[in-house]
Amino acid sequence: MSSSTSTTEAVRSDTRFFGHPLPLMQLFSLELWERFSYYGMNGILALYLYFSVTDGGMGMEQGTAVGIVGAYGGAVFLATILGAWIADRLAGAEKVLFYSAIIIMIGHICLALIPGFGGVAAGLILVALGSGGLKANASALVGELYEEKDPRRDAGFTIFYMGVNIGALFGPLITGLLQSNIGFHYGFGAAAVGMALGLIIYVTGRKNLPPESRVAVNSLPKNKLYLFIVAIVVVVLLAVILWMAKLVNPENLDWWIAGISAGAAACYFIVMYTSPQTNGDERSRVLAYIPFFITVVIFWSMYQQIFGVLTVYSDTQLNRSIFGWEMPINWIQLIPAFFVIVFAPLFATMWMKLGPKQISTPVKAGLSLVLIGIGFLMFLPYAEAGPNQTPLLWVSLALAVFVFGELLISPVGLSFSTKVAPKVFQSQMIAVFFLASGVGTALSGVLGGYFDTANQTPYWLSVGGSSVVLGLLALTLTKPMLKLLRGIR
């Protein structure tokens, strides 16, 4: 037995972190602070874009601002392709994770220090690239901590996901207070500080990760490296040309990101299915993953409206007065994160206790769409209410239903992706999962463009009703999916 193999086995048999391998703590901490910075910035981004210049914003049209937020969120997930590919073919997941965190921090510094559109463009591009490199590889490294059939996997990913939401809770909390009391750029600066803290914690435990995480699983031959460099140059030049020609602009950026992400995912499915390095069972599982991918797209197109439509809703419709004190607008985004922190341990415990008796991942995914659809329909009773008249308690209950759906698809989906991934496409299958999130996030900006505060009923009814119907349809596909998954649930 090699020393590398014995080290990996020692890590996987470790139970020092609440029954899980200790390196889960380092990844948990890094993701917590990365999400603090991401959601802290994202929480005030739409407001910064559509607030007037006199109020410290950029004065954009509200629909355009919501679309940009959706497009940016989609771009983060789209960038996971690059981060995962570099990890699998060039550098290994751990190195890509580390340097991506540094890029994220620099992006937040740009947002904090550079005023106007230049700071927004530089900051969002850097944060999107860095977050793309970090997201897929952090999740892939969590998967490396467990054997394929380890019953702790779903629980481990749920604990990891709880770290995501601790960051998602405190990020908007801090940046919202800073934005409302001092200014937007101080909020962006807090996001940079959060990412720096995440890096410091992560550096103290890098050596505890399995040795396999530091090498490429499917190394690219050195004589083909130039093709990668040429491809990057071509993509950058094409993006610049399209922007200069105004074929890509702030108004249609969300559609471009959604389309490119969907096309990239289709290419990945084809590559994984046709690769000579993929065996028969793996090909079957790739096919089974396609309806799951579509379900994830639909779910995130609904859920990510928290950062667009529901932020606008908080500004214009929500009664934010609490005993005479007015809650910051973006604090509506704290509510789902709070519920995840409360309920994620309960879900993790439930999956651990049920073990092999728990419902399958396809069933969980279908139920997630039904639940979030019900959450949207819960906005109907107050569709005709006046400005800032919707009770905070009622919106909180609706968002709790959102979170129940989220816990059935997001952390479970990460675990599912690592289980069905072909051996040589580990990080890249995680990237495909995040591409589904990217398509959905970009589409949330598209859907958000149809929201009208003066005529809300058609929006809540069509979006919520469609989600329930599609969720029931997804449940009918459970049996054929399980057959194709060949023993994986």
N, C-alpha and C positions, 0 to 999 in steps of 0.2 A: 504493500500500500504506500503510495507517495505521500510526502508531507503535506502537499496541497490538499489531497483527498481527505486525509485525517483531520486537517484543520477545518475543512468544510463540514465534516461530520460532527466535529466537536461543537461548531457554531449551531448546527441544526438541532442538536440534542440539548442545547442550553435552555434553561427554564428560569433564568434569574430576573427577567422583566415580566412580572405578573404571569408566570408560566410560559413565557415566550423568550426567544433568544435575546440577549442583551443588546446586540446591534440594532434591534428594532427601536430602542430608545434614541440612538443617535439620528436615525432616519426620521423618527417621530418628531424630534426637536427641530431638525432642519426644515422639514415640511411645515411645521407649525409657524416658524418665523418667516419662511418664504410666503406662506399664505397670509400672514399678518401684513407683509409688505404689499402683496398682490391685491388682496381685498381692501386693505386700507386705501390704496391708490384708486382702485376701481370704484370704491364707494363714493368718491367725490369727483370722479372723472366726468360723468354726464353733467353734473352741476357746473363744473368748471367750464365745460364746453358751451352750455346754453345760458348760463348767467350773464347778465349784461357786463360790459367792460367796467362800468362804475361800481359794480358789485364784486369786482375782482375776477370775472370770467372772461370768455372770449366772444360772447354775443352771438353764437350760432343759432340757427333755427332748431327748435326743440326736436323735431323728427329726425333731422340730420345728426344731432348729437346722440340720440338713442341708437341710430344706425351705426355710428362710429364705435360706440361702446360694444355693440354686438359684433362688429367686424373685428375689433381689436381682440375681444375674447376668442373669436374663431381663429384669429391669426396665432394666438398663443398655442392653441391645440394643433394647428397646422404645422407649427414649428417643431412639434414633437417628432415629425418625420425625420427632420435633419438631425435632431439630437439622438434619436434612437439609431439611425443609420450609422452615424459616426461612432456610437458606442459599439454596435455589433460588428462593424467592418474596419474601424481604425484604432480606437483608443481604449475601449472598455467602458462599462457603465459608470464606474466610480470616478474616473478622471473627468468624464463629460459632466457628471453631476457637480463636481467641485468647481470647475471653471465656469459653468453656467450660473452658479450662484454669484460669482464675482461679477459677471455681465449684468445680472439683474440689479445688483447694488448700484452699478454705474448708471444704469438706466433711470433709476429713481433719483439719483443725484442730478441728472440732466433735467428731469421734471421740476426738481426743487429750485435749481439755480438759473435755468435758462428761460426767460419769459417768452410768451407768445407761441405761435405755431411751431417755430423751430424747436423749442424745448419739448413740446408735445410729440412732434414727429420723431426726434432723436430718442426721447425717453421711451415711447411706446414700442419703437422698433427693437431697442435693446432689451426691454423687459420681455417682449414677446419671444425673442430669440432665446434669451436665458431661461425663461420659464418653460419653453418647449424642451430645452435640453435637460432641465431638472425634473420635470413632471414624469416623463416616461421612464427615466432611469431610476428615480427614487422608487417608483412602484416595482420596477423590475428587480431592484435589489431587495425589496421586501420579499418578493417571490423566491429569491435565492436562499432565504433563511429557512425555507421549509421544503421537505420532500413533497413530490407531486400530490400524494394522497394523505398528507398529514392533516388530521381533522382540525388542527389549530389554524389552518390557513385563512379561512373566512373570518375567524375571530381576530387574527393578527392584522388583517387588512382593515377590519372595522376599528381596531385600536389606532392604527395608523391614520385612518380617516377621522378619528376623533381629534387627533393632533391638528389635522387640516382645519377643522372647524373651531378649535380653540383660537387659532390664528385668525380665522374668518370672523370670529366674535370680537376680538380685541383690536384688530386692524381698523375697521370702520369706527369703532368706539373712540379710539384715540384720534384718528384723522378727522372725524366728524367734529369733535370738540375743538381741535386746532383750527379747522377751516372756518367754523362759525365764530370763533373768538379772536383769531389772529389773522388767518388768511390761508388760501389754498396751498401756497408753496411751502408753508410750514407743515401742512399735512403730508405733502409729498416727501418732505425731508424726513418725517417720522418713519415713512415706509423704508427709506434707505437705511436708517438706523436699525430697524427691525431685521433687515436682511443681513446686516453686519453681525448682529448678535447670533443669528442662525449659523453663519459661517464659523464663528468662534467656537460654538458648541460642537459643530460637526467635525472640525479639525481635531478636537481632542479624542475622537473615537474612530477616525478613518481606518486605523490599523486593525480594528476588530471585525471588519467585513470579510467575507470569504475571499480567498485569493483569486478565484475565477472572475470576480467583479472587476479586476484590474486589467484584464486582457480581452481583446476582441474575440467573440465566439466564432466568427466567420471572416477572418482577416482578408482584407482586399490585397491582391498582389501589388507589389510596389510599382510594377510597370504599368499599372492602370490608374495610379493615383492622379495622374494629370487629367484624366477624364472627369474626376470629381471636381477639380479646380476649374476646368473649363465650364462645367455645368453650373457652378455657382456664379461665375462671371456672366454667363448667358442669361441666367434668371434675373440677376440684378439689373443688367442692361435692359432687358425686356420690361421689367417693372418700371424703370425710369422712363422709357419711351412711351409706355401706355399712360403714365401719369402726365407727362408733358403734353401728350396729344389729347388729354382730358377724356380718354376712353375709360379710365379709372378715375373716380372722383369721390369726394366724401359722401355724395348722395347714393352711389351704387356700390360702395366698397363692401358692404355686407353681402351683396349678391355674389361678387367676385370671390370673396373668401369662402362662402358656402360652396360655390361651384368647383373651385380649385380643390377644396378639401374632399368633396365627394369624388371627384375624379382621381385624386391621389389614393383614396381608400380603395376604389375599384381596381386601380393598378396593383396595389398591394395584394388584394385577394387573388388576382390573376397570377402574380409572381409566386405567391406562397403555394397556390394550388398546382402550378405547373413545374415548380422547382424539382429537379432530379434528387435534391437532398431531402425532400418531403416524402414520407412513406404513406401507405394506404390509409391507416388510421388517422394520420394528421390531415390528409386531404379531406376526409369525411368530416372532421371537426371544423375545418375551415369553412366548408359549406354550411354547417350548422350555425356558424358564427354570424352569417350574413343577416338572417332575420333578427338576431339579437342586436346587431349593429344598427339596423333600422329603428328598432325600439329605443335604443339609446339616443339616436338623433331626435326622435319625436319628444322624448322626455326632456332633453336639455333645451329644446326650442321653447318649451314651456317654462322650465325652472329658471333659466337665465334671464327671464324678464324681470326678475327681482332687481337687476341692476339697470334696467331701462324703464319699462312701463311702470313697475311698482315704485321706483324712485320718483318718477313724475307723479304717480298717484299719491305718494307720501307728501309731496310738495303741494298738491292741489286739492286732494280729496280727504286725506286722513286727518282726523282730529288728534293733533300731536300734543295737546295740552294735558299735562299731568300735574294736578294740584297747583295750577297756576304757572307751572314751568313748561316751556315749549321744548319738546324733544327735537334735536337736530334732524334734518330731513333724511339723511342717509342712515339713520339708526334703524330704519325698517329692515335693513340688511343684517342687523344683529340678531333679529328674532329667529330666523332659520338656524343660524349657527348655534344659538343658545339651545334650541331644541335638539340639535344633533349631539351636542355635548351631553345633554341629559339622557337621551334615548339610545345613543350608540352603544354604551356599555350594556344596556338591557338587551339590545339586539345581539351583541357579541356573545353574551351569556346564553341567550336563547339558542343561537346556532351551535355553541359548544355543547350544551346539554342535549340538544336533539341529535347532534352528530349525523350519522347517515340517514336518520329518519326525517331530517328537515326537508322542506319543499325544494324542488330543483330550481336552478338559476333561471331557466325560461319562465317558470311560473312566477317567480319573484319579479322578473322584468315586466311581464304582462300586468301584474297587480300594481306596479309602480305607475303605469299610465292611467289606470283606473283611478287611483288615489289622487294624483295631481290634477286630473280632470275634475274630480269632485271639489278639490281646493279652489279651482277657478270658478266653478259654478257657485261657490259660497259668496262670491262678490256680487251676485245678482240682487240680493235683497236691498243693497244700498246703491244700486246703479243710478237711481234717480235722486239720491241725496244731494244736498247743496255742497258748496265748497267747504272742505275741511270739516265734514260732518260724520264721516264713517268712523265708528268706534274702534279704538286701537285694540280692544280685547277681541272683537270679531275678526279683524284682520290677522291677529296673532293665532287664533284658532284655525283659520284657513291655511296659514303658513305652517302650522303643526302638521296638517294633512300633507302639505308639500313634502315635509321632511320624512314622514313615514314612507312616502314613495321613494324619496332619495336614498334612504337606508336600504331599500330593497333592490336598488340597481347600481348605485355608484361604487361603494366599497366592495360589494359582491361582484360587480362587473370587473373590477381590477383583478380580484382573485380568479375569476372565471377565465379572464384573458391569459393569465400566466399558466393556467391548467391546459387550455386548448392550443396554446402556441406551439407550432412546429419547433423542434429543437434548435434549429439554426436561425429562427426568427423571434427569439424571446423578447427583446426590447422592441422590435418592430411591431409585434402583435399588440403590445401595450400602446404603441403609437397609433395603431389602427383604432383601438378603443378611444383614445383621446381625439382622433380625427372625427369619430362619431359625435363626441362632445363639441368639437369645433364646428362641424356642420350645423348642429343644433343651436349652438351659441350665436353663430352668424345669422341663422334663420330667426332667432329671437329678436334680432334687430329689425329684420324684415317684417315680422309680425307686429312688432311694436309700432311700426309706421302707420298701422291701421287703427291704433287706439285713439279714441276721441273722448275726452272728458265730458263733452256735451251730449254724447250718445253712446253710453257704455254697454248697454244691454246686448247688442249684436256681437260685440267683441267677447264678452265673458261667456255668452251662450255658445258661440261657434267654436271658440278655442277649447272650452271645458268639455262640451259635448263631443267634439271630435276626438279628444284624448280618451274619454271613457270608451267610445266605440272601438277605437284602434287598440286599446288595451284588451278588450274582450276578444278581438280578432287575434291578437298575439297569443292569448291563452289557448286558442284552438290549434296553434302550431306546436304545442308542447311535445306531444307524442312523437311526431316525425323528427323534431329536433333532437330529442333524447336518443332516438334510434341512430341518428348520424353521429352523435357524440361518443358512442361506443364506450360506455362505462363511466364517462364523466358527467357529473350532474351540476 
